[in-house]
């Protein structure tokens, strides 16, 4: 399995474009950690915040 931890965001996006599921998971985890606190604060709901993250990542 390819090690992804040293890839840049741009490289991860290119790998995702090639249907690399591991790259997608790493990108998802990165953005989940960044977006969840902000979205939870804005929406006052963990459930709504997670739905927004998922909807956003579907567009990647």
N, C-alpha and C positions, 0 to 999 in steps of 0.2 A: 504494500500500500504506500502511496506517495505521502511524504511528510509535507503538510501544508502550513505549519506554524510559522515558517519564514517567508511566506508569500505576502506581497503587498495587497491592498484592497483591489487595485486594478488587476493584478494577476488572478486573484480569487474570482473576480467577475468574469474574466476570460475563461477560467476553468469551468465556472457555472454555465457559461454559454456553450461549452462542450459537454454538458450534462454530467459534470462531476459532482456527485452527491455529497462527497466529503467536503468539497469546497463550499457547496451551498450551506451545509450544516455549520461550518466555521463562520461563514459570513452571517448566517442567521443568528448564531450565538453572539457574535460581535455586536450586531445591531440591537439584539434583544437587550443586552446589558446596557447599551446606551439609551435606548428609547423607553424602556419600561419605567424607569423612575420619573422621567419627564411626563410621559403620557398618563401614568397613574396619578401624578400630581394634578394634571390638567383635568382629567375625567373623574377623579375621586373614586375610580373603580379599577381593581386589578383585572377583572374580566373584560371590561371594555378596552383597557389598555392592551391586553394580550390579543384581542380581536383586531385592533388597529395594527399591531406589529405584524400579525399574520396576513392581513389584507395588503399591507405594504410589501411584504416579502413575496407575495404571490405575483407582484408586478416585476420582480427582478428577473 
